């Protein structure tokens, strides 16, 4: 199981995942100096964005992750044709293997996109460079040089690559390259290669809101570049917590592929939209013999098969069981675990596998 500091949710229940040991406590509620406040003492996140002495927006502060769903599946908005066949095959293999070879399971960094989407990040801005510190185990600081230099021509590949930044008006544009091929772009297992190039755009709209945009361009993995736009919120009156990974002590007990396989014709009838209540739905799609779920706080992620009707999420501690009528038609799904002990969703529409 993957344990995070108390303000994080438990993300997985499989033994193939990591154990990290956080340190709790210091200065979590100490008021951050200089923060504009409302009459009740709460931070005024809509106040004007601060600026540095040279007139640039000051991005410094502790910011929330850019969106948890993309750390599970960075390609959730893409179609199969947007992913190179070898990369899609590797992704599926890693999912079936319960991601036991993830960098997380080896106490290694994951990737720049993963850590930006994951949890808190402290940004420290100076005229010549900007530093990003991530609240995540065994992750090095990231340095973005803004002193006019170019990316290195023949870099020694690294987990976080090399980054340079420039200002376009009030937007900091970061270009990064020189990555190794060991990182995973997300926790589900999309690979990165040494051809990866990232372009990030950061704009502090006001005191508490940071517009974040990332373009992923890795032609060896994807057939086209794609862009994700999210918003990050300031997290004042807190600090990053020390997060220590000691997974290597547990490697011998990690398990991989469940060994359970279903034929495509067995899972195809499960595809469709299921409704818990008006406006609350999940969508089940099928690709070959894999079942994907989206909704109920889930990104589009594959499910681990337990039987012909029972599946487990690969991102949260929930299970799904599908039910059929006397004619063999799927009628509803029961979701167990998570916020509610048991929830029933009635099949609303059928959907072609994809």
N, C-alpha and C positions, 0 to 999 in steps of 0.2 A: 504494500500500500504506500501511497505517496503522501507523506505528511508535510504540511507547510505551516508557517506561522498562523496564529489563531484567526487572523482576519482573512485567510484564504480558505477556499473550500477544498475538501478532499476530492480529488479528481478521478481516482481509479481504485478498483478493488482487487485487481489481479496481482498475484504474487510476482509477476514478472516486472513489477514496477519498483521504483526506488524508495528508499527511506532517507529522509534528510532530517537533520536535527537542528531546529532553530533555537536561537536564544531569545527569550522574552524580556520585555520590560522597560528598558531605559527610555525616558523622555518622550514617551508616546503622546502625552497630553501637554507638553510644555509649549506655551504660546510662541509661535514663530515671530520674532521681532519684525516690525515694519509692515505687517499685513494689515490692509484696510479692513475695518470691521463695521458690522451693522450695530444698531443700538443694543441688540441682545448679546453682543460679544462674538457672534459668529463671523467667520471671514466673509467679506463682501467680494464674492467671486466675479461680479459684474463690474467692478471698479476698473478704471483704465489700466492697461498693461504698463508695467514699469519700463523704463528705458535706461540704458547705460549712458555714461558721460558723453560718448560719441554719437548719441542719438539713436542707436540701434535698439530694437526691442530686447529686453532682458529675459531670456528664456529660463533663467535659473529658478530652481525649485524642485520639489518632489512631485512627480506626476504619476497618475494611475496608468495601468496598462492600456494599450490602444484598442483592446477588444479581445476578450477571452476566446471567442469562437475561432478566430484565425490562428491562434496558437495551437489549436487542435488540428485544423485543416486549412492551410493557407490557400488551397486550391478549391475551396468549397463553392466558389462562384463560377468555376471553369467547367467546360465540357470535356469529355474524354479526348476529343480531337485536339484539345489545347495542350495535352501532355504527351511527351514523347513515349512511345510504347514501352521502351525498356524502363523508364522511370515509373510509369504506371504499374508495370509488373513488379518492380521492386517495392513500391508502396504497398501493393496488395500483399506481397510476401511478408513485409514487416508487420502489417496489421494482423495477419494470420498467426504470426509468431509472437503475438502479444507484445511486440516492440521490445523484446528482451535485449536486443543489441542497440537500443537507443543510447545516445551520448549520456542521457540522464541516468541510465542504469549503471554507467561507468564513471559517474561523478565528473563528467566533462561538460564544457559549454555546449550549447545546442546550435544557435545561429543568431545573427542580428535580428531577423524578423521575429523569431520565437520570443526572445527576451524583451523586445519592444512591445509585443502583444501581451506578454505574460503578466507582469506584476509591476510594483513601483520602480520608478527610475528617478535618480537624482541627476539633474542637469546643472553643471557648474560652468558658467560662461565667462570667458576672458577675451580680450581683443584678439589674441593670437591663436587661441584654441578653445574648444569646448569639450568638456569631459562628461561622459555618461556613466553613472554607477548604478548597477542593477541589483535589486534585492532578490538574489537567486544564488544558489550554492555554486561555489567554484567557478565563478565567472569573472574574467579580468575586466578592468576598467576599459572603456572605449574612448579614444582620443580622436577628435575631429579638428584638423588643423585649418585655421582660417587666416593664415599668414601669406597666402598667395601661391604656395607651392602646388605642384601637380601630383597626381598619384605616381608612385614609383613605377618605372618602366619594366623592371624585371623583379617583382617582389618575391620574397620567400612566403609561400602561402600560409595563412594563419586562419584560426577559427573566426575571428571578427574582421579579418582583412585590414585594409587601410582606408582612411576616410579623410576627405578634404571638403571644406565648406565655403560657400560664397553667399553674399546677401543679394537678393533680388527684391528691392524695396524693403518691406517688413518681413519677408520670408527668408529663412535660412535654408539654402539648398545644399544637401549633403550628397556627395558622390562617393561610393565605396566599391573597391575591387580588391583583387589579391586574396581571395578566399581559398581555403582548402576544400577537399571533397569529402571531408569527414563529418561535416555538420548536417543536421536535418533542418529543413525549413520550418517544420512544425513537429509536434509530438507524435503525430500519426505516421510520419515516415517519408514525406516527400524529400528527395535528396537535393543537395546542392553540389555544384561542380566548380572547378577552377575558372570556368567561364562566367560565373555569376557576377552581375553588376547591379548594384542597388542605387536608386535615387530617392532620397527622402526630402520632403518639404515640411518645414515646421513654421507655423505662424501663430503667435500668441494674440488671439483675437481680443481678449480683455484680461483682467487679472487672473481669472481662474480657468480659462479655456484655451487649450492648445490644439489647433487644427493640425492633424498629422496625416501625411500622405506618403505612401511607399510604392515605388514601381519596381517590380521584380523582373529582371531580364537575364535569363539563363537559357540560351538557345539549345543547350545540350539536354535540358530537362523539359522545357516548355516550347511549344511551337510559336509562341508570340509573347511579348512582354505584357504584363497586366498590372493594374494599379488598384490599390486599396486605400480608401479614404475613411478616416476615423477621427474621433475627437478624444483628447485626453484631458482629464480634470486635475486641477491642482489639489494636492493633499497636504495642506498646511497643518501645523501643530502636531507633527509626528516625525519619526526618523526611520531610516532603513534599519532593519533588524539583521543581525548576523545569521547567516544560514549556512550550515555545514553539512556536506553530503558524506555519508559513510557507507554507501552502497556496496563497495567492494567486499565488505564483510558479509554481505548477503547473497553474493552472486551464485553460490553453490545451490541455493534454494530457489532460484528463479526458474520459472517454467516458460515454455514457448508454445508452439502450435498445439491447440487442443486435439487435433487429429480428426475432429468431426467435420464431415463434408456433406453438402447437399447438392443435388443436381440443379441446374438452372430452372428446369420445369417444376421443381419442388418449391422454389422460392418466388418464382414469377407471380403466382396468385396473391402474394402478400402486398404487392405494390398498390398504393392508393393513398387517399387523404382520409385521415381518421379524426373525428371531432369529439373533444371532451365536453365542450359547451360552445355556444355561439361565439366565434372569435378566437377560440382556443383549439388549435389543430396541430397535428404532426403529419408530415409527409414521408411515406415510405417509398423508396425507389430501389430498383434492383439492377445490378450490373453483373451479368453472367451468374455466378453463384453467390455473389456478395449482396447483403442487404444493407441499405443506408437509411438513416433516420435524420430528419431535420425538423426542428421545433422543440417545444418544451425545454427551452434553454439549452438545446443541443444545436451545434453547427451541423452541417452535412457530414456525418461521420459513419464509418462502417460499424456494423454490429458483429460481435463474436457469436458464432452459432453454438448452442448447447444441445439443441435437438431440432426436429423439423418445425416445431412451433415456438421454441423458447430461444431467446437471444439476450446477450448482455451488451450494454453500452461499453465503448472503449474509452470514454472520457469522464463519465460520472457513475456513481454506484447505483444504477437502476437496471432493471431487467424488463423485458417485454415478452409477453406470451400472447400468441394469436389464437383465436377460436373460430371454428367453422360450424356451419349448420349441418343438417342431416344430408344435404346434397353435396357437401364438401366445399361450399362457398365460404370465404372468410367473412365474418360478420363484425368482429370487433377485436380490440387488443386491450390487454390489461397491463398497465405500467406499475411496477412495484419498486419501492425505494424512493430516494430523493425526499422532497419536502412532504409529500403525502405517502401514507403507507401503501395505498392502492388506488389507482385511477383507471376508469374505463373510458375508452374512446371508441365510438361507433364508426364503422367504415362509411364514409360519406360518398366517395367516388372511387372508381377503379382508375388505375393509371398504368399506361404502358411502361414496361421495364426500360430503364435507360442507364 
